[in-house]
Amino acid sequence: MSIGVDVASMTVMADAGVGLRAVIDGVEAEGLSLVAAPYWEGVSAGEVISTGAHGSSWRGRGGAVHDHVVGIRLIVPAKESEGFARVLDLRSGDPLLHAAKVSLGMLGVISKSNFAIIAKSVRASEKSAEAARNADAKCLLASSFLAYKKLTANGLKNNLIFTGYPVIGHQAKMQTSGSCLYSPETAKDTVCPWDPRIKGLFFYETTAIFSATSFADFVQDIKKLRDINPNSFCGVDIYNGFLIRFVPKSEAYLGQPEDSVVVDFNYYRADEAWTPRLNQDIWEEAEQMAFFKYGARPHWGKNRTWRLWVWRRSTRVSGGSWRRSGGWIRGMCWGVSGRMK
């Protein structure tokens, strides 16, 4: 696994399997920085671009990492006479690069990625509440969680601890995080919260990508929905509430076709497939407003299955079998109209 920083051309070449943190550290060692990165560093250089991972910005080329890719080495199938494989070196100006930037692994195997760089710049309590169908308990948990996040600034530090804003420091130290990835296997108190060994977080993740022109109307509708019963919204506050990020129009064929607003909201997922979540009707309404009323696009690799089937009807589940499997709760049997099949 190699990383090569070219200071003259302001680019960094990395093997696809190199971790994002290693790329950031390698660039920082040369006094430079990646332009954009997702908030979570537990991805490789190949994964971060092929899945459309992003941070948040409309400035310049924006917060999507793939929009800062200036070259990709791709291994694609070939004829027997060519050894069954062929290497494509795609560079800026090559129309194939726009297809390879966000390919979801369908075009071939990414071998190397070349990124543009810039100069350095300064689950137990919730489960009980769900089982008791207790919205007040969820709100209490949410209040504690939000207070803690505010106190710790999501991991930012002024020196050894967080003492208040502004936080000034090197971009490489702040643009992404993931310290739980490096916890010793024996230290279960510091592992990532979704580690199956500790039976921690288990949740649904909905991500809707809106046109910048329609997002404000969606927010107004969500506020009206909230005002009916504010306590019904506490469930998402335990998972960061509504996380809003901004991604500009992309040249990548599977990138965003216009300046967009990306909205994430996560919520409790029961261990048993047939157990509905608390206030499920509210969240079904929120999701359907996003995808059906406002035509939001689903994010690659996220959402329940029906979000990716909004343009066709699902007929795989029939009769009463879904009642046992929990298929409707998992989002596996919805059609264009949003009605159960």
C-alpha positions, 0 to 999 in steps of 0.5 A, a space after each residue: 500500500 503506497 501513498 505518493 504526494 506530488 507537491 509541484 502538482 498539488 496532488 496525492 496518489 494513493 492505492 485504493 486500499 489505503 485508509 483515509 486516515 493514512 492518506 490525510 496523515 501522508 498529505 499533512 506530513 508535506 504541509 498540505 491537506 485534502 480539500 474534502 473528506 467525509 466525517 468518518 475516516 473508516 474507509 479506504 481511498 477507493 471506497 471514499 470515491 466509489 460510493 460518493 462519500 462527502 463532507 459538506 460545502 458548496 464552496 469551490 468544487 464542494 464537499 464530495 470527495 470524488 469531485 476532487 479526484 483528478 485521476 483513477 487507475 482502473 482494472 477492467 475485464 478484457 479479452 483472453 488475448 489481453 490477459 483477461 484484464 486491462 489497466 485504464 489510466 484515467 486523467 482529467 479531461 477523459 470523459 470516462 473519468 466522470 463515470 469512474 468517479 462514482 462507479 459503485 464498483 460496477 465498472 471495474 476495480 479501482 487500483 489507485 486514486 489521484 486527489 487534488 490537495 491544498 495548502 494546510 489550513 489553519 443501545 440499553 436505555 433506548 431499547 427499554 424506552 422503545 419496549 415501553 413505548 415511552 416517548 418521554 423517556 426517549 426525550 430525556 435520553 435525547 436531552 442528555 445526549 445533546 447536552 453531552 455533544 454540546 459540551 464535548 464539541 463532537 471531539 474537538 479540542 482547543 488543547 487537551 480538552 474542549 474549552 469553547 469556540 472557536 477551535 483553531 488548528 490544522 485541517 487534517 486534525 479536524 476534517 474527519 474522525 474515527 478514534 474508536 477504530 484504533 481501540 485495543 480489542 480488549 478495551 470494549 469501553 472504547 470500541 465503536 458503538 456499533 461493534 456487535 460484541 457490545 450489542 451497541 447501536 442498531 439503527 435505520 439510516 435514512 438519507 435524502 438528497 434534495 434540490 436546493 430549491 425545494 429543501 426549504 419547503 420540506 423543512 416547513 412540512 417537517 416543522 408542521 409534522 413536529 408541531 403535532 407532537 414534539 415528543 415524537 421527534 426525540 428518537 432522532 435526537 439520540 442519533 444527531 437529529 437531522 444532519 444537514 450537509 451541502 453538495 454541489 452539482 457534480 461532473 460525475 455521472 452518478 454524482 449530484 445533477 444539481 446543487 443539493 442538500 443532503 439530509 440524514 436522520 437515524 432512528 432506532 431499529 429493533 432486534 426483531 424484524 417484526 417489531 415497529 419502532 416508536 412513532 413509526 407512523 411519524 417517520 414513515 410520513 417524514 420519509 415519504 414526504 422526502 422521497 415522494 412529495 419532494 422527489 428527493 434522491 436516495 443516497 448510495 448505500 443507505 436507506 431501507 430497500 423501498 427508497 431505491 425502488 420508488 420508480 417500480 412496484 415490488 411484487 416479491 412479497 405477497 399474501 401474509 408472509 410479510 407479517 412474519 418476516 417483518 418485510 414491510 418494516 424493513 422497507 421491502 414491500 412498498 411500491 410507487 404509491 407508498 402503499 403496502 403491496 
